[in-house]
Amino acid sequence: MGIADRIAKLFKTLLPAPFTIAVLLTFLTIILAFGITRPDDIGAGSYFIDLLEYWENGLWNNGLLVFAMQMMLMLVLGHVLALTSPAEKLIRYATQFCTTTAKAAAIVTFFTLLVALFNWGLGLIFGAIFARKVAERTSADGIKLNYPLIGAAGYSGLMVWHGGISGSAPVKAADPGHLADLMSSTYTTEQIAQLPDAVPFTDTVFSSMNFTISAVLLIVLPALMYFLGKSVKSKTLKLNAKKTHIDIQEEIKGAERIDNSKIAAYLFGGIILFIAIYKAFIKPETFSFNFITPNFINFTLLGLGIVLHKNFKQYLNAIDDAIGGASGILIQFPLYFGIIGIMTSSGLATIFSDFFVSLSKQTASPETAFPIFTFFSAGIVNVFVPSGGGQWGVQGPIIIQASQDLGIPLGKSIMALAYGDQLTNMLQPFWALPLLGITGLKAKEILPYTLILMLAGTIIFILGLLLF
């Protein structure tokens, strides 16, 4: 039995369901906050009640609930786009080359990474559907396959998404005025005046460092999955094609013609895309990437989905098929918001981040050490707060202040946080729930292989932060 198979067996024995993990992390956060942050002048019982109130307030935090709605829409609209005819044709074409576990793992990983750099929600669903289609094809052809490895390949996009154009921290930082709003409770008016109005994409996502790291990931990770596919055990699957929404052919009458009209879909979807293009490229006097926000991404995905599905009825059918894959995440969002509430209100997140900042200042070269420590602290916080936007809200002020104190470019610090945040998605199964629903796999089956991806990614990210 190879080492990958041994790790898989261990995970199957020890790992509970993702919802249970969220509950266990809630208890762990309460215990850590109680043990580390309790003031000496507050009794144990009173502080325990305080922590429970922090948790309850976090569950229903208005700002985080808005963010959850944005992320849910991004996930569902990305799924809908993956169900369009062009996407399905691309997947169907690519599956014909997936004749072995090794080839399938490499191909699924490469295309999933590529799509995720464009949009995390689309990349996640594209990878999940791709993995499922590979399994269906090999099952029909009697080809042996290690399905959990292919499922892990379909999840690999969540390890690069924050370095792509839908990454929460770079998108937020590029929004004019956001840095001032974020630091309003931390900085004086004079200090806020010294902040840049925004951190452009040219300093983050489109920086030479991020381009290089992303290119290396696109080469190394598929190659790694290919060699893993060579070493793991494969077996013949018995897998039926996954059923999606079935249309019953009926005579179209009256107003139903609008539901099935290509003209209506092209007109409405075209108007949405025109507005998006106008706001992005025509309206601004000088071009920048500041238009890339969660709302802009969702707006564009909405227009593309309607146009590519060709009529409203097909689009709504796709929504029905897509929304089920987001249900597991929807119910877990409040739990993680509760954890955010405890970590921010108790000061636990600040203690974690300040610890790494202080370590950086004690080294011989703080400007070199700080991005590395930021990377690791972000990875740790992401286990408790698996949300890029939520994590930026928690760690962003600390990173901005430390970057200015140490004279480190904000863009590099933001990307260090982004790399750490996306890396431990390979350990935290929260975002894997849609993939698990589509593929029929369990978290404990894919995590052994995503852990190997995480170890390889750790090396690549650290080298990138050291070299640039």
C-alpha positions in Angstrom: 0.0 0.0 0.0 1.5 3.4 -1.1 1.8 6.4 1.2 -1.2 8.1 -0.4 -3.4 5.1 0.1 -2.3 4.9 3.8 -3.2 8.6 4.3 -6.6 8.0 2.6 -7.3 5.0 5.0 -6.4 7.2 8.0 -8.6 10.0 7.0 -11.6 7.7 6.3 -11.2 6.4 9.9 -10.8 9.7 11.7 -12.5 12.5 9.8 -16.2 13.4 10.5 -18.6 15.2 8.2 -18.0 18.9 7.3 -20.9 20.2 9.4 -19.5 18.3 12.4 -16.1 19.8 11.8 -17.7 23.3 11.9 -19.4 22.4 15.2 -16.1 21.1 16.7 -14.2 24.2 15.5 -16.9 26.3 17.3 -16.2 24.5 20.5 -12.4 24.7 20.0 -12.6 28.5 19.3 -14.6 29.0 22.5 -12.1 27.0 24.5 -9.1 28.9 23.0 -10.7 32.3 23.5 -11.6 31.4 27.1 -8.1 30.2 27.9 -6.2 32.9 26.1 -8.2 36.1 26.1 -10.1 36.1 29.4 -9.3 39.3 31.4 -8.2 38.8 35.0 -10.9 41.0 36.3 -13.8 39.1 34.7 -15.1 35.9 36.3 -15.1 32.6 34.4 -18.8 32.3 34.3 -19.4 35.9 33.1 -16.7 35.7 30.4 -18.2 32.4 29.2 -21.5 34.1 28.7 -19.7 37.0 26.9 -18.2 34.5 24.5 -21.6 32.9 23.8 -23.0 36.4 23.1 -20.0 37.1 20.7 -20.9 33.9 19.0 -24.6 34.6 18.7 -24.0 38.2 17.4 -21.6 36.8 14.8 -24.2 34.3 13.6 -26.4 37.2 12.4 -23.9 39.9 11.6 -25.5 42.0 8.8 -22.3 42.7 6.9 -21.3 39.0 6.9 -24.8 37.9 5.9 -24.6 40.3 2.9 -21.2 38.7 2.1 -22.7 35.3 2.4 -25.4 36.2 -0.1 -22.8 37.5 -2.5 -20.8 34.3 -2.2 -23.9 32.1 -2.5 -24.9 33.9 -5.7 -21.3 33.6 -7.0 -21.4 29.9 -6.4 -24.9 29.3 -7.9 -24.4 31.6 -10.9 -21.0 30.0 -11.5 -22.6 26.5 -11.4 -25.3 27.7 -13.8 -22.6 28.9 -16.2 -20.8 25.5 -15.9 -24.1 23.9 -17.0 -24.3 25.8 -20.3 -23.8 24.0 -23.6 -20.3 25.5 -24.3 -19.0 24.4 -20.9 -20.5 20.9 -21.2 -19.0 20.5 -24.7 -15.6 21.5 -23.4 -15.9 19.0 -20.6 -17.2 16.2 -22.9 -14.3 16.8 -25.3 -11.7 16.8 -22.5 -13.0 13.5 -21.0 -12.1 11.5 -24.1 -8.4 12.0 -23.2 -8.9 10.8 -19.6 -8.2 7.1 -20.3 -6.3 6.4 -17.1 -6.3 7.7 -13.5 -3.0 9.5 -14.0 -4.1 11.3 -17.2 -7.5 12.2 -15.8 -6.0 13.6 -12.6 -3.6 15.8 -14.5 -6.2 17.1 -17.0 -8.9 17.8 -14.4 -6.4 19.6 -12.2 -5.0 21.8 -15.0 -8.4 23.0 -16.3 -9.9 23.4 -12.9 -6.9 25.6 -11.8 -7.3 27.6 -15.0 -11.0 28.2 -14.6 -10.7 29.0 -10.8 -8.2 31.8 -11.6 -11.1 33.4 -13.5 -13.8 32.8 -10.9 -13.7 30.7 -7.8 -17.3 29.6 -7.9 -17.2 28.6 -11.6 -13.9 26.8 -11.0 -15.3 24.8 -8.1 -18.4 23.7 -10.0 -16.5 23.2 -13.3 -14.1 20.9 -11.5 -16.8 19.0 -9.7 -18.8 18.4 -13.0 -15.6 17.6 -14.8 -14.7 15.0 -12.2 -18.2 13.5 -12.3 -18.2 13.3 -16.1 -14.8 11.6 -16.1 -16.1 9.0 -13.7 -19.3 8.4 -15.7 -17.3 8.0 -18.9 -14.7 5.6 -17.4 -17.5 3.6 -15.8 -19.3 3.3 -19.1 -16.1 2.2 -20.8 -15.0 -0.2 -18.1 -11.8 1.7 -17.3 -10.4 1.5 -13.8 -10.2 4.8 -11.9 -9.3 6.2 -8.5 -12.4 8.4 -8.2 -11.4 10.1 -4.9 -8.2 11.3 -6.6 -10.2 12.8 -9.5 -12.5 14.4 -7.0 -9.5 16.0 -5.3 -8.3 17.2 -8.7 -11.7 18.9 -9.2 -11.3 20.7 -5.9 -7.8 21.9 -6.6 -9.0 25.3 -7.9 -9.7 26.4 -4.4 -6.0 26.5 -3.8 -5.4 29.2 -6.4 -8.7 31.2 -6.4 -7.6 34.0 -4.1 -4.7 34.7 -6.5 -7.2 35.1 -9.3 -9.5 37.9 -10.4 -12.3 36.9 -8.0 -10.0 36.9 -5.0 -11.8 38.6 -2.1 -8.8 40.5 -0.5 -7.4 41.9 -3.8 -10.9 42.8 -5.0 -11.7 44.5 -1.8 -8.4 46.3 -1.6 -8.8 47.6 -5.2 -12.2 49.2 -4.3 -11.6 53.0 -3.9 -12.0 54.1 -0.3 -12.1 50.6 1.1 -8.8 50.8 2.9 -9.9 54.0 4.7 -13.2 52.4 5.7 -11.4 49.3 7.0 -8.9 51.3 9.1 -11.5 53.8 10.3 -11.7 52.3 13.8 -7.9 51.8 14.0 -6.2 54.8 12.5 -6.4 58.5 13.2 -7.6 60.9 10.5 -4.0 61.8 9.7 -3.0 58.2 9.4 -5.9 57.4 7.1 -4.9 60.4 4.9 -1.6 58.7 4.3 -3.2 55.4 3.0 -3.5 54.9 -0.7 -7.1 55.2 -2.0 -6.8 51.7 -3.3 -4.3 48.9 -4.1 -4.6 48.2 -7.8 -4.7 44.8 -9.4 -1.3 45.5 -11.0 0.2 45.3 -7.4 -1.6 42.1 -6.5 -3.3 39.7 -8.9 -1.4 41.0 -12.0 1.9 41.5 -10.2 5.0 39.6 -11.6 5.1 37.6 -8.3 1.6 36.3 -8.7 1.9 35.6 -12.4 5.0 33.5 -11.7 3.5 31.6 -8.8 0.3 30.9 -10.7 2.3 29.7 -13.8 4.3 27.4 -11.6 1.2 26.0 -9.9 -0.4 25.3 -13.3 2.7 23.2 -14.2 3.6 21.5 -11.0 0.2 20.6 -9.5 -1.1 18.7 -12.6 2.3 16.9 -12.9 2.1 16.0 -9.2 -1.4 14.6 -9.7 -0.2 12.6 -12.7 2.4 10.9 -10.7 0.0 10.3 -7.8 -2.4 8.7 -10.3 0.4 6.3 -11.3 0.9 5.2 -7.7 -2.6 4.9 -6.3 -5.0 1.9 -6.6 -7.8 2.2 -9.2 -10.9 0.2 -9.6 -13.8 -0.2 -12.0 -16.7 2.0 -11.1 -20.4 1.4 -11.3 -21.7 4.9 -11.8 -24.8 6.0 -13.6 -25.1 9.3 -15.4 -26.2 12.0 -13.0 -29.7 13.2 -13.8 -30.4 16.9 -14.1 -33.7 18.7 -14.7 -35.9 16.9 -17.2 -38.1 18.9 -19.4 -41.5 17.4 -20.4 -42.3 18.5 -24.0 -45.5 20.3 -24.0 -47.1 22.7 -26.5 -46.0 26.2 -25.8 -48.9 28.6 -25.4 -49.5 32.3 -24.7 -47.0 34.0 -22.3 -45.0 30.7 -22.1 -43.5 31.8 -25.4 -41.6 34.6 -23.6 -40.2 31.9 -21.2 -38.8 30.0 -24.1 -37.9 33.0 -26.3 -34.3 33.2 -27.4 -34.9 36.9 -28.4 -36.0 37.8 -24.8 -33.0 36.0 -23.3 -30.5 37.5 -25.7 -32.1 41.0 -25.2 -32.1 40.9 -21.4 -28.8 39.1 -21.0 -27.3 41.3 -23.6 -28.4 44.5 -21.7 -26.7 43.1 -18.6 -23.5 42.4 -20.4 -23.6 45.8 -22.1 -23.9 47.5 -18.7 -21.0 45.5 -17.3 -18.8 46.3 -20.3 -19.8 49.9 -20.2 -19.0 50.3 -16.5 -15.7 48.4 -16.8 -14.2 49.7 -20.0 -16.1 52.7 -21.4 -17.3 54.9 -18.5 -13.9 55.2 -16.6 -11.7 58.0 -17.9 -8.6 55.9 -17.2 -8.6 52.1 -17.3 -8.1 50.2 -14.1 -9.2 46.9 -12.6 -11.2 48.6 -9.8 -14.4 47.5 -11.4 -13.8 43.9 -10.3 -16.0 43.5 -7.2 -18.2 40.7 -6.0 -21.3 42.5 -7.3 -19.7 43.1 -10.7 -18.7 39.4 -11.0 -22.2 38.2 -10.1 -23.7 40.7 -12.5 -21.5 39.4 -15.3 -22.2 35.8 -14.5 -25.9 36.5 -14.5 -25.8 38.0 -18.0 -23.5 35.3 -19.4 -25.7 32.5 -17.9 -28.9 33.9 -19.5 -27.3 34.4 -22.9 -25.6 31.0 -23.0 -28.7 29.1 -21.8 -30.6 30.8 -24.6 -34.0 31.2 -22.9 -35.4 31.9 -19.4 -36.8 28.4 -18.9 -33.5 26.6 -19.5 -31.8 29.2 -17.2 -34.3 28.6 -14.4 -34.0 24.9 -14.8 -30.2 25.3 -14.4 -30.8 27.4 -11.3 -32.9 24.5 -9.8 -30.1 22.1 -10.5 -27.4 24.4 -9.2 -28.9 25.6 -6.0 -29.0 22.2 -4.3 -25.2 22.0 -4.4 -25.0 25.2 -2.3 -27.3 24.0 0.5 -24.6 22.5 2.7 -22.6 25.7 2.5 -25.6 27.9 3.2 -26.3 26.2 6.6 -22.7 26.4 7.6 -22.1 30.0 6.8 -23.7 31.2 10.1 -21.6 28.7 12.1 -18.4 30.2 10.7 -19.7 33.7 11.2 -20.2 32.8 14.8 -16.6 31.7 15.0 -15.6 35.1 13.4 -17.7 36.8 16.1 -15.8 35.1 18.8 -12.3 35.6 17.3 -12.8 39.3 16.6 -14.8 40.4 19.7 -12.5 38.4 22.1 -9.4 39.6 20.3 -8.3 36.0 19.6 -7.7 36.7 15.9 -5.7 39.8 16.7 -3.5 37.8 19.2 -2.8 35.2 16.4 -1.9 37.9 13.9 0.1 40.1 16.3 2.1 37.1 17.4 3.3 36.6 13.8 3.9 40.3 13.4 6.0 40.4 16.5 8.0 37.4 15.3 8.7 39.2 12.1 10.0 42.3 13.9 12.4 40.1 15.9 14.1 38.6 12.9 17.2 40.0 11.1 15.1 40.8 8.0 11.5 41.8 9.0 10.7 42.7 5.4 11.5 39.1 4.3 10.0 37.4 7.3 6.7 39.3 7.5 5.1 38.0 4.3 6.0 34.4 5.3 4.5 34.8 8.8 1.4 36.5 7.3 1.1 33.5 4.9 1.2 31.0 7.8 -1.1 33.1 10.1 -3.7 33.4 7.2 -3.5 29.6 6.7 -4.3 29.0 10.4 -7.1 31.6 10.6 -8.6 30.1 7.4 -9.2 26.8 9.2 -11.5 28.7 11.6 -12.8 31.3 9.1 -13.0 29.6 5.7 -14.0 32.8 4.0 -11.6 35.1 2.1 -13.7 38.2 2.6 -14.3 37.4 6.3 -10.6 36.8 6.8 -9.7 40.0 5.1 -12.0 41.8 7.5 -10.3 40.2 10.5 -6.6 40.3 9.4 -6.7 43.2 6.9 -6.2 46.0 9.4 -3.3 44.2 11.1 -1.6 43.5 7.8 -2.0 47.1 6.6 -0.7 48.6 9.8 2.3 46.2 10.0 3.1 46.7 6.3 3.3 50.4 6.8 5.4 50.1 9.9 7.9 47.7 8.3 7.9 49.5 4.9 6.6 46.4 3.0 4.5 46.9 -0.2 0.8 46.5 0.6 0.3 44.4 -2.6 2.8 41.8 -1.5 1.3 41.6 2.0 -2.2 41.2 0.6 -1.1 38.4 -1.6 0.7 36.7 1.3 -2.7 36.6 3.1 -4.4 35.4 -0.1 -2.0 32.5 -0.5 -2.3 31.4 3.1 -6.1 31.6 3.0 -6.5 29.6 -0.2 -3.8 27.0 0.8 -5.6 25.5 3.8 -8.8 25.1 1.8 -7.1 21.8 0.9 -7.5 20.9 4.6 -10.8 22.6 5.4 -13.7 20.9 3.6 -16.2 23.7 3.9 -16.1 24.8 0.2 -15.9 21.1 -0.9 -19.6 20.6 -0.1 -20.9 21.4 -3.6 -18.3 19.1 -5.2 -19.2 16.3 -2.8 -22.8 16.7 -3.7 -22.1 16.5 -7.4 -19.6 13.7 -7.3 -21.2 11.6 -4.5 -17.8 11.4 -2.8 -17.1 12.1 0.9 -14.8 14.7 2.4 -12.7 11.9 4.0 -12.1 10.4 0.6 -10.6 13.4 -1.2 -8.8 15.2 1.7 -5.8 12.8 1.8 -5.0 13.9 -1.8 -5.8 17.6 -1.3 -3.4 17.5 1.7 -0.6 16.4 -0.7 -1.5 19.3 -3.0 -1.4 21.6 0.1 2.2 20.5 0.9 3.4 21.1 -2.6 1.6 24.5 -2.7 3.3 25.5 0.6 6.7 25.1 -0.9 5.7 27.0 -4.1 4.1 29.9 -2.2 7.0 30.3 0.3 9.6 30.3 -2.5 7.6 32.9 -4.4 7.3 35.2 -1.4 11.1 34.8 -0.7 12.1 35.5 -4.3 10.0 38.6 -5.0 
